[in-house]
Amino acid sequence: MKHATLLIVEDDAGIQEMLNYSLSQEGYTLHSAFTVKEGWEVVENKAIDLVLLDWMLPDNSGIDLLHRIRKYHSKLPVIMVTAKAEEEDRILGLDVGADDYVTKPFSVRELNSRIQAILRRAMPDEQPIQLGELFLDPVSHRVKVGENQLELSPTEFRLLHYFMGHTDRVFSRSQLLDQVWGERVYVEERTVDVHIRRLRIQLHSYHLDSLLQTVHGSGYRFSKQV
């Protein structure tokens, strides 16, 4: 999916280079990590839409990183890309929570097709989103609660759209800045707090401000339920 941000966790420099080149041609923004530690740091500090994860990494198992992602970022899509091709390995990877499992050697075209399929399921698109009484239409840029329309600024709209498309996931201020404002827009992290506060004021009139939750020490989460 165009403009999606991928993390490649792979210790083979040749495969990293090949994937970075091939997938950048498809329009993805890419981050690279060569160890579990580096991969987790990227997940924690960047707004990642999908992870390509090797199993055998120098500091730990990719399965350990997958466990951690499922514990703290349960809806972040992960595709295992690994030389471990045995049926029991595939079953373990999927049981732990991988969204797909690709064995080496692999076709980049096929891998991209699998990435696209998972992103279509995981990412918000131009379809309207309805959560209870709250309705958002990305095409007309309208937000309504029942029959009442909310007057949001363009940034507040993008922020709400992102939250509604990624419910129950915790995002840090830096992740929200990257995803909503853009990686090349340099503003202070407290700007996020200002827009969160304004968005809560709008939702408060309809007793929906509790949907936008502060997760102390981590960031913000948008819940599906009040």
C-alpha positions in Angstrom: 0.0 0.0 0.0 1.4 3.4 -1.0 3.2 5.4 1.7 3.2 2.5 4.2 6.2 2.3 6.5 7.9 -1.0 6.9 10.5 -2.3 9.3 12.9 -5.0 8.0 14.6 -7.0 10.8 17.2 -9.0 9.1 20.9 -9.6 9.9 22.0 -10.6 6.4 23.3 -7.4 4.8 22.7 -8.7 1.3 19.0 -9.5 1.9 18.6 -6.1 3.7 20.1 -4.3 0.7 17.9 -6.2 -1.8 14.7 -5.7 0.2 15.5 -2.0 0.8 16.1 -1.4 -2.9 13.1 -3.5 -4.2 10.5 -2.3 -1.7 11.6 1.3 -2.0 10.7 1.1 -5.7 7.2 0.2 -4.6 6.8 3.4 -2.7 7.3 2.1 0.9 9.2 4.1 3.6 11.7 1.6 5.1 13.5 1.2 8.4 16.2 -1.4 8.9 17.4 -3.4 12.0 19.9 -6.2 12.2 19.1 -7.4 15.8 16.1 -7.9 18.1 17.3 -5.0 20.2 17.5 -2.6 17.2 14.1 -3.9 15.9 12.4 -3.2 19.2 13.8 0.3 19.4 12.4 1.1 16.0 9.0 -0.3 16.9 8.9 1.7 20.0 10.0 5.0 18.4 8.6 5.0 14.9 5.1 4.6 13.5 5.5 1.3 11.7 2.7 -0.3 9.6 4.3 -3.7 9.1 7.3 -5.7 10.2 9.3 -8.2 8.0 11.0 -10.4 10.7 13.8 -12.9 10.4 13.8 -15.8 12.8 17.5 -16.3 13.4 19.1 -13.0 14.6 22.5 -12.6 16.3 21.3 -11.4 19.7 18.1 -13.3 20.1 15.3 -15.2 18.3 12.9 -13.3 16.1 10.2 -15.3 17.8 11.1 -13.4 21.0 10.6 -10.1 19.3 7.3 -11.3 17.9 6.2 -12.2 21.4 7.0 -8.7 22.6 5.3 -7.1 19.6 2.1 -9.1 20.3 2.2 -8.1 24.0 2.6 -4.4 23.5 1.6 -3.7 19.9 -1.0 -6.4 19.4 -2.3 -5.2 16.0 1.0 -4.4 14.3 1.2 -6.8 11.3 4.3 -9.1 11.2 5.5 -11.3 8.3 8.1 -13.9 9.2 10.8 -14.1 6.5 13.0 -17.0 7.3 15.1 -19.9 6.2 13.3 -22.1 8.8 11.0 -24.0 6.4 9.9 -27.0 8.4 6.1 -27.3 9.0 6.5 -27.1 12.8 8.5 -23.9 12.5 5.8 -22.4 10.3 3.1 -23.5 12.8 5.0 -22.0 15.7 5.5 -18.7 13.9 1.8 -18.4 13.1 0.7 -19.6 16.5 2.8 -16.9 18.2 1.0 -14.3 16.1 2.7 -13.8 12.7 0.3 -12.7 10.1 2.1 -14.6 7.3 5.2 -16.8 6.9 7.5 -16.6 3.9 10.5 -19.0 3.5 13.9 -18.2 2.0 14.6 -18.0 -0.9 11.6 -16.0 -1.9 10.2 -13.9 -4.7 10.1 -10.2 -3.9 7.0 -9.9 -6.1 5.2 -12.5 -4.1 6.4 -11.0 -0.8 5.1 -7.6 -2.0 1.7 -9.1 -2.8 1.5 -10.6 0.7 2.5 -7.2 2.2 -0.2 -5.5 0.1 -2.8 -8.0 1.2 -2.1 -7.6 4.9 -1.9 -3.8 4.7 -5.3 -3.7 3.0 -6.7 -5.5 6.0 -4.7 -3.6 8.6 -4.6 0.0 7.4 -7.4 2.6 7.1 -8.3 3.6 3.5 -10.8 5.9 1.9 -13.8 4.0 3.3 -15.8 5.7 6.0 -15.2 4.5 9.6 -18.0 4.1 12.1 -17.3 3.5 15.8 -20.6 3.6 17.7 -22.1 7.1 17.1 -18.8 8.5 15.8 -18.6 8.6 12.0 -15.6 9.7 9.9 -15.6 10.0 6.1 -12.1 10.4 4.7 -13.3 11.5 1.2 -15.6 14.4 2.3 -13.5 15.1 5.5 -16.6 15.0 7.6 -16.9 13.8 11.2 -20.3 13.3 12.8 -21.7 12.1 16.1 -25.2 11.0 15.2 -26.6 13.9 13.2 -24.2 16.5 14.7 -21.1 17.5 12.7 -17.8 18.2 14.4 -15.7 21.2 13.1 -12.1 19.9 13.1 -9.0 21.5 11.8 -7.2 19.5 9.0 -4.6 18.3 11.6 -7.2 17.3 14.1 -9.0 15.4 11.3 -5.9 13.5 10.3 -5.2 12.7 13.9 -8.7 11.3 14.5 -8.6 9.4 11.2 -5.3 7.7 12.2 -6.6 6.8 15.6 -9.9 5.5 14.4 -8.1 3.3 11.8 -5.7 1.9 14.5 -7.9 1.4 17.5 -6.5 0.0 20.8 -2.9 0.5 19.7 -0.7 2.7 21.9 1.3 5.4 20.0 4.1 7.6 21.4 4.2 11.3 20.6 7.1 10.8 18.1 5.1 8.0 16.3 2.1 10.3 15.9 4.3 13.1 14.7 5.8 10.9 12.0 2.5 9.5 10.9 0.1 12.5 11.1 2.5 15.4 10.6 5.1 13.6 8.5 8.7 12.6 9.1 10.1 15.8 7.4 7.9 18.2 9.4 9.9 19.3 12.4 7.6 20.3 15.3 7.9 19.8 19.1 6.3 16.7 20.7 4.1 19.0 22.9 2.3 19.9 19.6 0.7 16.4 19.8 -0.6 17.2 23.3 -2.1 20.4 22.1 -4.0 18.7 19.3 -5.1 15.8 21.6 -6.5 18.3 24.0 -8.4 20.1 21.3 -9.8 16.9 19.9 -10.9 15.8 23.4 -12.7 19.2 23.8 -14.7 18.4 20.6 -15.5 14.9 21.8 -16.4 16.0 25.3 -19.6 17.7 24.1 -20.8 14.2 23.2 -19.3 12.4 26.2 -16.8 10.6 23.9 -13.6 12.2 25.2 -12.8 9.0 27.2 -12.3 7.2 23.9 -9.0 9.1 23.6 -6.9 7.7 26.4 -3.6 8.7 27.9 -1.3 5.8 28.5 1.1 7.1 31.1 4.8 6.8 30.1 3.9 5.5 26.6 1.6 7.9 24.7 -2.0 7.8 23.6 -4.6 5.1 22.6 -8.0 5.4 20.9 -10.4 2.8 22.3 -13.3 1.2 20.5 -15.5 1.6 23.5 -16.2 4.3 26.1 
